[in-house]
Amino acid sequence: MSVYDKIPFIQESGNPTGHEVTVYALSTCGFCKRAIAYLKEKNVAFRYVYVDTLPQDLRQELKTALRDTFQRSLLYPYLVVDGNQVVTGFVKEKWDELIGITP
């Protein structure tokens, strides 16, 4: 079983964009909250998890898996699109382009 299968993602129903959209966030991060609110406002189907609320061992396993898979520092919010494209931080234009959101 992959670490991603152990994560209790919160699924937001919305309009499909043709992309699998996953957000890794922190519950205390203002940018993360704005990013999640933005996707909800744009009615995008996506899933997310607040990494800091996971049990310590699962949190560490996830962080290691993300670093190893994407060879990127863990900066939040951490957007993964289609399991192979990553954007760290919340820059609306980058998120729009990657997800296919029309401004």
Rosetta blueprint (number, residue, H / E / L):
1 M L
2 S L
3 V H
4 Y H
5 D H
6 K H
7 I L
8 P L
9 F L
10 I E
11 Q E
12 E E
13 S L
14 G L
15 N E
16 P L
17 T L
18 G L
19 H L
20 E L
21 V E
22 T E
23 V E
24 Y E
25 A E
26 L L
27 S L
28 T L
29 C L
30 G H
31 F H
32 C H
33 K H
34 R H
35 A H
36 I H
37 A H
38 Y H
39 L H
40 K H
41 E H
42 K L
43 N L
44 V E
45 A L
46 F E
47 R E
48 Y E
49 V E
50 Y E
51 V H
52 D H
53 T H
54 L L
55 P L
56 Q H
57 D H
58 L H
59 R H
60 Q H
61 E H
62 L H
63 K H
64 T H
65 A H
66 L H
67 R H
68 D H
69 T H
70 F H
71 Q L
72 R L
73 S L
74 L L
75 L L
76 Y L
77 P L
78 Y E
79 L E
80 V E
81 V E
82 D L
83 G L
84 N L
85 Q E
86 V E
87 V E
88 T E
89 G L
90 F L
91 V L
92 K H
93 E H
94 K H
95 W H
96 D H
97 E H
98 L H
99 I H
100 G L
101 I L
102 T L
103 P L
